[in-house]
Structures are given as C-alpha cells and as structure tokens.
Amino acid sequence: MQQLLLSSRAFCNQKITDAFMEMVQSSHGQTERILIIVNSVSEGKQHPKMIELQETVRSLGFDQVDLFDVLTDDLMELTTAKAIILNGGYEFLLLKNLRIANVLGELRKLARTGTPIYGISAGAILLGPDLELFAQLFPEDNEEHLTTSTAINATPVRIYPHYDLQCELNPQLPALVEAWEQQTGETVTRLTNAQGLLICDSQQRLIDRGR
C-alpha cells in the first residue's frame, strides 16, 4: 500500500506526528533504519536543519536515523529502509541532485510498493509530478538552470507548501496560482504551515491542527 505524508513543516503538530508514526509502524522494511535525504541544501549532512530533524526523529523513539546523501552514499540502502524522509530546502537543487544520482525512478518505485515516504516542503513538492508551477511563478529560483522539471511523480498531487505565509508575503499569489490552474487544467493543493496531507493509495486525508 502506498503511504505518503506531505507537509509544509516537519512534525509541526501532534496530528502530523501521529500520522507519521502510524505510517512507519505499519511498514515492513528490511531494516529499522529511517533515512533522511539531505540533498535539498548545498551543506547536506552538515546543515543545522538536517541535524535538527535527525534528532527530532530520534526523539520519537527511532534508534537508527541516518542522514543520507544520494550523491555519495550507497543507494541500495534506500531499498531496505523502514521509511524515507525528503527534507525541505530548495526544490530545484533537490531535483538536480536526485537526477544526477539517477534515483527518481527508484524513489517512485519504493513509494508505489509501500515504503513510507515523508516529504517536507521542497521534499513534498518533489513527490508530485513536476515543478512546473514553481518554474513559471518563480523562474529566478531555478538557479540550477533545469530545462525540464519532471519530479519523482509518486503521486499526481501537486502541493503548494507554506501557502498562508506566502500569501502574506505576496498578496497576488492566490490569483497567480488560480491562473496557472486555469491555464493548465491542473489542481494545486494549498497547505498552510500547520497542515499536512496523508496519501494512502487513492485515499487522501487533510491533516489540520484544528481538526
């Protein structure tokens, strides 16, 4: 059974934490290791947010929580993990590094065959089909100069994380996202900083602190 969790921020409330725990506890991975992919930031394993997330996951009771670099670590370790976390950062950089490592297809396969994957912010975006929305709205963010934006495509769900905060910073954002939806015929799921989305096969459940 496919099990994906998408959110704007990592473990930002108890309901999202509970969804992660339920997802991972139902996993039948070959090992008890949880791997955190760090390739959304140039500092990789040395980035304070990566180290902080590793400690957060350990505090949930998991002993084997490792930071994982797809460019230097053994990719076979992904296939035996109990769960995989794609952390936030820069979505175009993450996509570039996953492509260099030739791991997009493997992550899609793992997701579709039952390995729980938690995507946070940029990581959540990458679990969807592509980065077309962000490439159009924020071309300046594509510092990697990617000419195509096909992502992991583990789910057809497209999310816009941090939507509440981003709308405060840019009041024109709702109109821009709606225009893109009308232009493409696609639907964007807007997630606030307090929300998450749990996807189990074809079922979706919005996780909200107030619900």
Residue, then its C-alpha position, 0 to 999 in steps of 0.5 A: m500500500q502506498q503511504l505518503l505524508l506531505s507537509s509544509r513543516a516537519f512534525c509541526n503538530q501532534k496530528i502530523t506526528d501521529a500520522f507519521m508514526e502510524m505510517v512507519q509502524s505499519s511498514h515492513g522494511q528490511t531494516e529499522r533504519i529511517l533515512i533522511i535525504v539531505n540533498s535539498v541544501s548545498e551543506g547536506k549532512q552538515h546543515p543545522k536543519m538536517i541535524e535538527l530533524q535527525e534528532t527530532v526523529r530520534s526523539l520519537g523513539f527511532d534508534q537508527v536515523d541516518l542522514f543520507d546523501v544520494l550523491t555519495d552514499d550507497l543507494m541500495e540502502l534506500t531499498t531496505a529502509k523502514a521509511i524515507i524522509l525528503n527534507g525541505g530546502y530548495e526544490f530545484l537543487l533537490l531535483k538536480n541532485l536526485r537526477i544526477a544520482n539517477v534515483l527518481g525512478e527508484l524513489r517512485k518505485l519504493a513509494r508505489t510498493g509501500t515504503p513510507i515516504y515523508g516529504i517536507s516542503a521542497g521534499a513534498i513538492l518533489l513527490g508530485p509530478d513536476l515543478e512546473l508551477f514553481a518554474q513559471l511563478f518563480p523562474e529566478d529560483n531555478e538557479e540550477h538552470l533545469t530545462t525540464s522539471t519532471a519530479i519523482n511523480a509518486t503521486p499526481v498531487r501537486i502541493y503548494p507548501h507554506y501557502d498562508l505565509q506566502c500569501e502574506l508575503n505576496p498578496q497576488l499569489p492566490a490569483l497567480v496560482e488560480a491562473w496557472e490552474q486555469q491555464t493548465g487544467e491542473t489542481v494545486t493543493r494549498l497547505t498552510n504551515a500547520q497542515g499536512l496531507l496523508i496519501c494512502d493509495s487513492q485515499q487522501r486525508l487533510i491533516d489540520r491542527g484544528r481538526 
